[in-house]
Amino acid sequence: MSPNGFPATVADAPRSVAPSVPVAASSGLPLADLGGGHAVPDDAQLAQLLSPRPVSHNEQPAAHAQDHAPFYFLQQDVPAKPASKAFGSNPVTSGSQRGTSDWFSNTPSPAGFGLPSEAELIALLKPAQFGLPSGSGGAASSESAAPYYFLEHSQASHSAPSVKHGQHASPPSWPGSHAGVGTARPPFDVNVVRRDFPILQERVNGRQLVWLDNAATTQKPQSVIDRLSYFYQHENSNIHRAAHTLAARATDAYESARDKVRGFLNAASSNEIVFVRGTTEAINLVAQSWGRQNIVKDDEIVISWLEHHANIVPWQQLCAEKGAKLRVIPVDDDGQILLDEYAKLLTPKTKLVSFTQVSNALGTITPAKQMVEMAHSVGAKVLVDGAQSVSHLRADVQYLDCDWFVFSGHKIFGPTGIGVLYGKEALLNETQPWQGGGNMIKDVTFEHTQYHAAPGRFEAGTGNIADAVGLGAALDYVNQLGIENIAMYEHQLLQYATHQLRSIPGLRLIGTAEHKASVLSFVLKDHKTEHVGAALAREGIAVRSGHHCAQPILRRFGLEATVRPSLAFYNNCADVDKLIAAVRRIQNGQHAI
């Protein structure tokens, strides 16, 4: 327990490592534990896991298993070997079997996905073409530090909350609140992290909950729950205009949350951060303010096949109102953006490009940085939908150079009903407000109204103050773990789950892009998706089944619905194993569906 009586979070948990957890020999750092008794495997274990044929327990380990320490790409003193090809290409391979020393090459495995090489792992976490900055947010550059900057120890100190119940004082220092954005951490233990999420102990139909519906919404750590409770106990007031103490506390908490978002996104100024209800409202705000002000007849707006309905419908409405045209970037059979076709759509008529950084239906990671640059080359503005990316990948709006970036709090372990619109400050101040009311004005007469500068001009009325504060606490928590650690851990877990799902007869994965975040959409032969979802629910396994508010992309694959398990950093291999066992039973007719 922390000094104020709140349950301890991961920030307060002991950092001792059990002897059974493997350690990278040269660095002394523990490797991430995948949970459920599944530590990150060494090379020989990976060869067994991903081999196209069963490996007998009587066989000797692969030839080169003893030539280097386990998981050598995590060692800080081993320089990255040169990549054998450009990251993102997709060579066709022969059927030859590879030795252990080849498991980290760039060649896809027979199962259709490959483990990353050292260069690819670094590129996965910060590649230019995928919008992940090199050395952003305070991370040391590769020229001045160890090659794997995300394994560096943080020098920041983190104090636990020290305010006792009943005291009326400034809000406590919540775990991670002093963490430098982008500061890397040692790999975390998923079993310790899971203790921070009380809902994971929930029982559903007599079984412990397995939460695999993270693309729809994420669960909340105790620190976020406690922060919301603290706000309502000690700070609750409207903000900005009152002189009394609680108003000052609430205003400080709200504006502090805004600055945390600024830091998390690496925005240039807190004035570029507008609080909204979520991604949907943020996109509509841009469409109804900047769009109405700037889009005219015969202009063109470009989106992609991957989009959520929230990034389709507002632009359709705007085009219908203005006489503009909506153009759509096609994708290939793996669900990847066809950049050559995208280039053909960009013309002087293109005024706006709006696309997702990660597909909610397929998990595809789009080449965001490159797409922004291509759009800007024809003078178009760019909106990046980060709803599905912010909890998995580093978000750096200055590096992306996007004009707007949007996301929802509940997708990143924060409360529902709160979200963020980032916009370049000059662009926001050139844009007329969408809604009018209190809080967004400098002066009102019956003849004329003068608006505040951003962000106030877009925050009419009483905002969702408490949940903005809760979002700040959620970002503190993510910063405490380190987004690079999260990305690396989830990539390993996604590979494990992908391999296991591919082994089920009659199961077809939908969305097989080379670069994916933690989404696993599938259909099961001879079984309706809603029946699969219901059968899994009876076993306490929560997945999403349906069209995921992304009907166009599913229809691109000839489908109306899929079953969609989706992962977060608190999931582990035990969760995946329960899913796989349940789907096998469904396929074998052992469930009454």
C-alpha positions in Angstrom: 0.0 0.0 0.0 1.2 3.5 -0.7 1.5 6.1 2.0 -2.0 7.6 1.3 -3.7 4.2 1.6 -4.2 3.6 -2.1 -3.2 0.2 -3.5 0.3 0.1 -4.8 0.7 0.1 -8.6 3.4 -1.2 -10.8 5.5 1.8 -9.9 5.6 0.7 -6.3 6.0 -3.0 -7.0 9.3 -4.8 -6.1 11.5 -5.1 -9.1 13.3 -8.3 -8.1 13.4 -10.9 -10.8 12.8 -14.6 -10.1 15.7 -16.8 -11.0 13.6 -18.5 -13.6 13.3 -15.3 -15.7 15.9 -15.3 -18.4 18.4 -12.5 -18.4 20.3 -11.1 -21.3 23.8 -12.1 -20.5 25.7 -8.9 -21.4 23.2 -6.4 -20.2 22.0 -8.0 -17.0 18.4 -6.9 -17.8 15.5 -9.3 -17.3 13.7 -10.2 -20.5 10.0 -9.5 -20.7 7.9 -12.3 -19.2 5.0 -13.2 -21.5 3.0 -14.5 -18.5 1.2 -17.8 -17.7 4.6 -19.5 -17.3 5.8 -18.3 -20.7 9.1 -16.4 -20.4 10.5 -14.9 -23.6 12.0 -17.9 -25.3 15.6 -18.2 -26.3 16.6 -18.9 -29.9 16.2 -22.7 -29.7 12.8 -22.4 -28.1 11.7 -19.9 -30.7 12.9 -22.4 -33.4 10.7 -25.1 -31.8 7.8 -22.7 -31.4 7.8 -21.5 -35.0 9.2 -24.6 -36.8 7.0 -25.9 -39.6 7.4 -29.4 -38.2 7.0 -30.7 -34.7 10.3 -30.9 -32.8 10.8 -33.9 -30.7 11.9 -33.5 -27.1 14.6 -36.1 -27.8 16.2 -33.9 -30.5 19.2 -31.8 -29.8 18.8 -28.0 -29.8 19.4 -26.3 -33.1 23.0 -26.1 -34.2 23.8 -22.6 -33.2 21.7 -22.3 -30.0 24.8 -22.0 -27.8 26.7 -19.6 -30.0 25.2 -16.5 -28.4 23.2 -15.5 -25.4 19.4 -15.8 -25.3 17.5 -13.2 -27.3 20.7 -11.6 -28.4 18.9 -8.6 -30.0 18.2 -7.3 -26.5 21.9 -7.1 -25.5 23.0 -3.5 -25.3 26.6 -4.2 -26.1 26.0 -6.1 -29.4 25.8 -3.7 -32.4 22.9 -4.2 -34.7 23.8 -6.3 -37.8 23.1 -4.7 -41.1 19.6 -5.3 -42.5 19.7 -7.5 -45.6 16.9 -5.6 -47.2 14.9 -2.5 -46.9 12.4 -2.7 -43.9 8.9 -3.3 -45.2 9.7 -5.3 -48.3 8.2 -8.8 -48.7 10.5 -11.3 -50.5 9.2 -14.6 -51.7 11.1 -17.4 -50.0 11.9 -21.0 -50.8 10.7 -23.9 -48.6 14.2 -24.5 -47.2 14.3 -24.9 -43.5 16.4 -22.4 -41.5 18.8 -22.9 -38.6 18.5 -21.0 -35.4 21.0 -18.4 -36.5 18.6 -17.5 -39.3 15.5 -17.0 -37.1 16.3 -13.3 -36.9 16.7 -12.8 -40.6 14.3 -10.7 -42.7 12.8 -13.8 -44.3 9.2 -14.6 -43.4 8.7 -17.9 -41.6 6.7 -20.8 -43.2 3.8 -19.7 -41.1 3.6 -16.4 -42.9 5.3 -14.2 -40.4 8.9 -13.8 -39.3 10.7 -12.8 -36.2 12.4 -9.4 -36.6 16.1 -9.1 -37.2 18.0 -6.7 -34.9 17.7 -3.9 -37.5 14.0 -4.7 -38.0 13.3 -4.6 -34.3 14.8 -1.2 -34.0 13.0 -0.1 -37.2 9.7 -1.6 -35.9 10.0 0.7 -32.8 11.1 3.8 -34.6 11.0 3.5 -38.4 10.6 6.6 -40.5 8.1 5.1 -42.9 5.8 4.0 -40.2 5.7 7.3 -38.3 7.8 6.2 -35.3 10.4 8.8 -34.5 14.1 8.1 -34.1 15.2 9.1 -30.6 12.0 11.1 -30.0 10.9 12.3 -26.6 14.3 12.4 -25.0 15.5 9.0 -26.2 19.2 9.0 -26.9 20.2 8.9 -30.5 21.9 5.8 -31.9 25.1 7.8 -32.4 25.4 8.8 -28.8 24.2 5.8 -26.8 23.8 2.1 -26.7 22.1 0.7 -29.8 18.9 -0.3 -28.0 17.8 3.0 -26.4 14.5 1.6 -25.1 16.4 -0.6 -22.6 18.2 2.2 -20.9 17.5 2.7 -17.2 15.5 5.8 -16.3 17.2 8.3 -14.0 13.8 9.8 -13.0 12.5 9.3 -9.5 8.9 8.5 -8.9 7.3 9.3 -5.6 4.2 7.6 -4.4 1.2 9.7 -3.4 1.8 11.1 0.0 -1.6 12.8 0.8 -3.5 11.0 3.5 -7.3 10.5 3.3 -9.2 13.5 4.5 -6.4 16.0 3.8 -7.3 18.9 1.5 -4.1 19.6 -0.4 -2.6 19.7 -3.8 -3.1 16.4 -5.7 -0.5 13.8 -5.0 2.3 12.9 -7.4 0.8 10.0 -9.2 2.9 7.1 -10.4 4.8 8.1 -13.5 3.8 11.7 -13.3 7.4 12.8 -13.4 8.5 10.4 -16.1 10.1 12.0 -19.1 8.1 11.3 -22.1 9.9 8.6 -24.1 12.0 7.6 -21.2 12.7 3.9 -21.6 12.4 1.4 -18.8 13.7 -2.1 -18.1 11.4 -4.8 -19.5 8.3 -5.2 -17.3 6.9 -8.3 -15.7 3.4 -8.8 -17.1 2.3 -10.7 -13.9 3.2 -7.6 -11.8 1.4 -5.3 -14.3 -1.8 -7.4 -14.2 -2.2 -6.7 -10.5 -2.7 -3.1 -11.3 -5.9 -3.9 -13.2 -8.6 -5.0 -10.7 -11.1 -6.0 -13.4 -8.9 -8.7 -14.6 -9.8 -10.6 -11.4 -13.5 -10.5 -12.4 -15.4 -13.8 -12.7 -17.6 -14.3 -15.8 -19.7 -17.4 -16.0 -17.7 -18.8 -13.1 -14.3 -18.3 -14.9 -11.7 -15.6 -14.6 -12.2 -12.9 -17.2 -9.9 -13.0 -20.2 -10.1 -9.6 -21.8 -9.3 -9.7 -25.5 -11.5 -6.8 -26.6 -8.8 -4.1 -26.2 -9.4 -2.6 -29.7 -12.9 -1.7 -28.5 -11.9 -0.4 -25.1 -9.0 -0.9 -22.6 -9.3 -1.6 -18.9 -8.2 0.9 -16.3 -5.3 0.6 -13.8 -5.9 1.2 -10.2 -4.0 4.5 -10.4 -6.6 5.9 -12.9 -9.5 4.7 -10.8 -7.9 6.3 -7.7 -7.2 9.6 -9.5 -10.8 9.9 -10.5 -11.9 9.2 -7.0 -9.4 11.8 -5.6 -10.7 14.4 -8.0 -14.3 14.0 -6.9 -13.3 13.9 -3.2 -10.9 16.9 -3.2 -11.0 19.0 -6.4 -14.4 18.9 -8.0 -15.4 22.3 -9.4 -15.9 24.0 -12.7 -12.7 25.5 -14.0 -11.1 28.8 -15.1 -13.4 31.5 -13.9 -13.9 31.2 -10.1 -11.6 32.6 -7.4 -12.3 29.9 -4.8 -9.9 27.1 -3.8 -11.6 24.1 -5.5 -11.8 26.0 -8.8 -8.1 26.6 -8.6 -7.5 22.9 -7.8 -9.7 21.7 -10.6 -8.2 24.1 -13.1 -4.7 23.1 -12.2 -5.6 19.4 -12.5 -7.3 19.9 -15.9 -4.5 22.0 -17.4 -1.9 19.6 -16.0 -3.6 16.8 -17.9 -3.5 18.9 -21.0 0.2 19.4 -20.6 0.7 15.6 -20.1 -1.1 15.0 -23.4 1.2 17.6 -25.0 4.2 15.7 -23.7 2.9 12.3 -24.7 2.3 13.5 -28.3 5.4 15.7 -28.3 3.3 18.6 -29.4 5.1 22.0 -29.5 2.6 23.7 -27.2 -0.3 22.8 -24.8 -2.3 25.3 -26.9 -2.4 22.6 -29.6 -4.3 20.1 -27.4 -8.1 20.3 -27.5 -10.1 18.1 -25.2 -13.1 16.4 -26.9 -15.3 13.4 -26.2 -13.2 11.1 -28.3 -11.9 10.3 -31.7 -15.3 10.6 -33.4 -16.0 14.0 -32.0 -12.4 15.2 -32.9 -12.8 14.2 -36.6 -16.3 15.7 -36.7 -14.9 18.9 -35.2 -12.3 19.2 -38.0 -14.9 18.4 -40.7 -17.5 20.9 -39.4 -15.0 23.7 -38.6 -12.0 23.6 -40.9 -13.8 21.6 -43.5 -16.8 23.8 -43.9 -14.5 26.8 -43.9 -12.0 25.5 -46.6 -13.6 22.7 -48.7 -15.4 23.9 -51.9 -17.0 22.3 -55.0 -14.8 19.8 -56.8 -12.2 19.7 -54.1 -11.1 16.1 -53.2 -10.7 14.4 -49.9 -8.7 11.2 -49.7 -9.2 8.4 -47.2 -8.3 4.7 -47.2 -10.1 1.4 -47.3 -8.9 0.7 -43.8 -11.0 3.5 -42.1 -13.4 3.2 -39.2 -16.8 4.6 -40.0 -15.9 7.7 -37.9 -13.3 8.5 -40.5 -15.6 8.0 -43.4 -19.1 9.4 -42.6 -18.0 13.0 -41.6 -16.2 13.4 -44.9 -19.1 11.9 -46.9 -21.3 14.4 -45.2 -18.9 17.3 -46.0 -18.6 16.2 -49.6 -22.3 16.0 -50.0 -22.7 19.5 -48.6 -19.9 21.1 -50.5 -20.0 19.2 -53.8 -16.5 17.8 -53.1 -15.4 14.3 -54.0 -14.3 11.4 -51.8 -11.3 9.3 -53.0 -10.3 6.0 -51.5 -6.8 4.5 -51.3 -7.0 0.8 -52.1 -5.2 -2.0 -50.1 -3.7 -5.3 -51.2 -4.9 -8.8 -50.1 -2.9 -8.5 -46.9 -4.6 -5.3 -45.9 -1.6 -3.0 -46.7 -1.9 0.4 -48.2 -0.9 0.5 -51.9 1.3 3.5 -52.0 1.6 3.6 -55.7 -2.2 3.9 -56.0 -2.2 6.5 -53.2 0.3 8.6 -55.2 -2.0 8.5 -58.2 -4.9 10.0 -56.1 -2.9 13.0 -55.0 -3.5 16.0 -57.3 -3.7 19.8 -56.9 -7.4 19.2 -56.2 -6.6 17.2 -53.0 -7.3 19.4 -50.1 -7.4 16.8 -47.2 -6.0 13.4 -46.6 -7.4 11.5 -43.5 -6.2 8.0 -42.6 -5.8 5.7 -39.7 -2.3 4.9 -38.3 -3.5 1.4 -37.2 -6.6 -0.3 -38.6 -9.1 -1.3 -35.9 -10.4 -4.2 -38.0 -7.1 -5.7 -39.4 -4.3 -4.3 -37.2 -2.4 -3.0 -40.2 0.2 -0.3 -39.4 0.1 2.3 -42.1 3.3 4.1 -43.3 2.1 7.3 -41.7 5.2 9.4 -42.0 5.5 8.7 -45.7 1.8 9.3 -46.3 1.9 12.7 -44.6 4.9 13.8 -46.7 3.2 12.7 -49.9 0.0 14.6 -49.1 1.9 17.7 -48.1 3.8 17.6 -51.4 0.5 18.5 -53.2 -0.5 21.1 -50.6 -3.0 19.0 -48.8 -3.7 19.0 -45.0 -3.5 15.7 -43.2 -5.4 14.2 -40.3 -4.0 11.0 -38.6 -6.5 8.9 -36.7 -4.5 7.5 -33.7 -7.3 5.8 -31.9 -5.8 2.4 -32.4 -2.1 3.4 -32.4 -1.5 5.4 -29.2 -1.5 2.5 -26.8 0.9 0.4 -29.0 3.3 2.8 -30.7 5.2 6.0 -30.0 3.1 9.0 -31.1 5.2 12.0 -32.1 3.2 14.7 -33.9 6.1 16.9 -34.7 8.0 14.0 -36.3 4.9 12.9 -38.3 4.3 16.6 -39.2 0.6 15.9 -39.4 -1.8 18.8 -39.2 -4.2 17.0 -36.9 -3.9 13.9 -34.7 -6.9 12.4 -32.8 -7.4 9.7 -30.2 -9.7 8.5 -27.5 -8.8 8.2 -23.8 -10.6 4.9 -23.3 -8.3 3.3 -26.0 -5.3 4.0 -23.8 -6.4 2.8 -20.4 -8.2 6.1 -19.5 -11.8 6.9 -18.9 -14.6 6.9 -21.5 -16.0 10.2 -22.8 -12.7 12.0 -23.1 -10.4 12.3 -26.1 -8.0 14.6 -27.8 -7.7 16.7 -31.0 -4.1 17.8 -31.6 -3.8 20.5 -34.2 -1.0 22.8 -35.3 -1.5 26.0 -33.3 -1.5 28.4 -36.3 -4.0 26.2 -38.1 -6.3 26.0 -35.1 -6.3 29.7 -34.7 -7.2 30.2 -38.3 -10.2 27.9 -37.9 -13.6 29.0 -36.9 -15.2 27.3 -33.9 -17.7 24.5 -34.4 -19.8 25.1 -31.2 -20.6 28.3 -29.4 -21.1 29.0 -25.8 -19.4 29.7 -22.5 -15.7 29.3 -21.9 -14.7 29.9 -25.6 -15.2 33.6 -25.8 -13.3 36.8 -25.0 -16.2 39.1 -25.5 -19.8 38.9 -26.6 -22.2 41.6 -27.7 -25.5 41.2 -29.6 -23.6 42.4 -32.7 -20.4 40.5 -32.5 -18.5 37.7 -30.6 -14.7 37.6 -30.2 -13.3 34.1 -29.6 -10.4 32.9 -27.5 -7.3 31.5 -29.2 -6.9 27.7 -29.3 -7.5 25.5 -27.4 -10.3 27.5 -25.6 -12.2 28.4 -28.9 -13.0 24.7 -29.3 -14.0 23.9 -25.7 -17.4 25.5 -25.4 -19.3 24.8 -22.2 -18.3 22.7 -19.2 -16.0 20.0 -20.4 -15.3 16.5 -19.1 -13.0 17.8 -16.4 -12.6 14.7 -14.2 -12.1 12.3 -17.1 -9.5 14.7 -18.6 -7.6 14.4 -15.3 -8.1 10.6 -15.5 -6.6 10.5 -19.0 -3.6 12.3 -17.6 -3.2 9.6 -15.0 -3.5 6.9 -17.7 -0.7 8.6 -19.7 1.4 8.6 -16.5 0.9 4.9 -16.3 1.9 4.2 -19.9 4.9 6.4 -19.5 5.9 4.5 -16.4 6.0 1.2 -18.3 7.6 2.8 -21.4 5.8 2.7 -24.8 8.9 1.0 -26.4 8.7 -1.8 -23.9 5.0 -2.1 -24.6 5.6 -2.2 -28.3 8.2 -4.9 -28.0 6.2 -7.1 -25.6 3.0 -6.9 -27.6 4.9 -7.7 -30.8 6.2 -10.9 -29.2 2.7 -11.8 -27.9 1.1 -11.1 -31.3 3.6 -13.4 -33.0 2.8 -16.2 -30.5 -1.0 -15.7 -30.9 -0.7 -15.5 -34.7 1.2 -18.8 -34.9 -1.3 -20.5 -32.6 -4.4 -19.3 -34.5 -2.8 -20.4 -37.8 -2.6 -24.0 -36.5 -6.4 -24.3 -36.1 -8.0 -26.1 -39.1 -10.6 -24.0 -40.9 -9.5 -20.7 -39.3 -8.8 -17.8 -41.7 -6.9 -14.8 -40.5 -8.2 -11.5 -42.0 -5.5 -8.9 -42.2 -2.0 -10.4 -42.7 0.1 -7.3 -43.2 3.7 -7.6 -42.5 3.5 -4.8 -40.0 0.6 -5.1 -37.5 -0.4 -4.0 -34.1 -2.3 -6.2 -31.7 -5.4 -7.2 -33.7 -6.2 -10.7 -34.8 -9.4 -10.8 -36.9 -10.5 -14.2 -38.1 -13.4 -16.3 -39.4 -14.0 -19.9 -38.6 -15.3 -22.3 -41.3 -18.9 -23.4 -40.9 -19.4 -21.2 -37.8 -21.1 -17.8 -37.7 -19.0 -15.1 -36.1 -21.7 -14.1 -33.6 -21.9 -17.7 -32.4 -18.2 -18.0 -32.0 -18.2 -14.8 -29.9 -21.1 -16.0 -27.8 -19.4 -19.4 -27.2 -16.2 -17.7 -26.1 -18.1 -15.4 -23.8 -19.6 -18.4 -22.0 -16.0 -19.4 -21.2 -15.2 -15.9 -19.8 -13.3 -14.8 -22.9 -14.3 -11.3 -24.2 -13.7 -10.7 -27.9 -15.6 -8.5 -30.4 -17.6 -10.2 -33.2 -19.2 -8.1 -35.9 -18.2 -5.5 -38.5 -16.2 -3.4 -36.0 -17.6 -0.2 -37.5 -15.4 -0.9 -40.5 -17.8 -2.4 -43.1 -15.9 -1.3 -46.3 -12.6 -3.0 -45.4 -14.4 -6.3 -44.4 -16.3 -6.2 -47.6 -13.0 -5.8 -49.4 -12.3 -9.4 -48.2 -15.8 -10.6 -49.0 -17.0 -10.6 -45.4 -19.7 -8.9 -43.3 -18.1 -9.7 -39.9 -15.1 -11.3 -38.2 -14.2 -12.4 -34.7 -11.6 -10.0 -33.4 -9.4 -10.8 -30.4 -7.2 -7.8 -29.6 -4.3 -7.6 -27.3 -2.9 -5.2 -24.7 0.2 -5.3 -22.6 -1.6 -6.9 -19.6 -2.5 -9.9 -21.7 -0.2 -12.9 -21.6 0.3 -16.3 -23.2 -2.1 -17.9 -20.8 -4.9 -15.7 -22.2 -3.9 -16.7 -25.7 -3.8 -20.4 -24.7 -7.3 -20.2 -23.3 -8.6 -18.6 -26.5 -6.9 -21.2 -28.7 -8.3 -24.1 -26.6 -11.8 -22.6 -26.7 -11.7 -22.0 -30.5 -10.5 -25.6 -31.0 -13.4 -26.9 -29.0 -15.8 -24.8 -31.1 -14.3 -26.1 -34.3 -14.6 -29.7 -33.0 -18.3 -29.2 -32.2 -17.8 -29.5 -28.4 -19.8 -26.3 -27.8 -23.5 -26.0 -28.3 -23.6 -23.0 -30.6 
